[in-house]
């Protein structure tokens, strides 16, 4: 059992009978107090997606969860279920659209680098790659010389996600999008 001070970002831990992924850790050392550091962890429930913030002393003991990640690719949609296929043994994993609503905006047929999160043999969520390449389906016309300014315009991508892009980008362009910040990163390689 690791101490709270040994937990790293993206670790899976058990807390209050549930499994959480640690997304962010802030360490603080209170002044005028005997003892050690405090670790404030922002955690997401792998089943419901619910977010909680918990603070632990550095000596608090936590359990790592029995969680695994399998490389997978998006296969098809079956009603409200998204079906992913394991890249190694071709096992299909079905996930309800509601449980992965935020991630769906980054998934298309050629998305690479996805991982399925498995707890106790059941698929409970997906891990997105740091960036994805998506095609712009709707935006205002491009402005010549627009690259010289820092102004942006909204663009709707093939998955329905809306991001701000520079004025020189136009419909049909393939762009890279940061999945964590939901921001334009640049044009995709052709």
Buried (B, 14 or more C-beta within 10 A) or exposed (E): EBBBBEBEEEBBBBBEEBBBBBBEBEEEEEEEEEEBBBBEBBBBBBBEBEEEEBEBEBEBEBEBBEBEBBEBBBBEEEEEEBBBBBBEEEBEBBBEEEBBEEBBBBBBEEBEBBBBBBBEEEBBBBBBEEBBBBBBEEBEEBBEEBEEEEEBBEBBBEBEBEBEBBBBBBBEBBBBBBBEEBEBBEBBEE
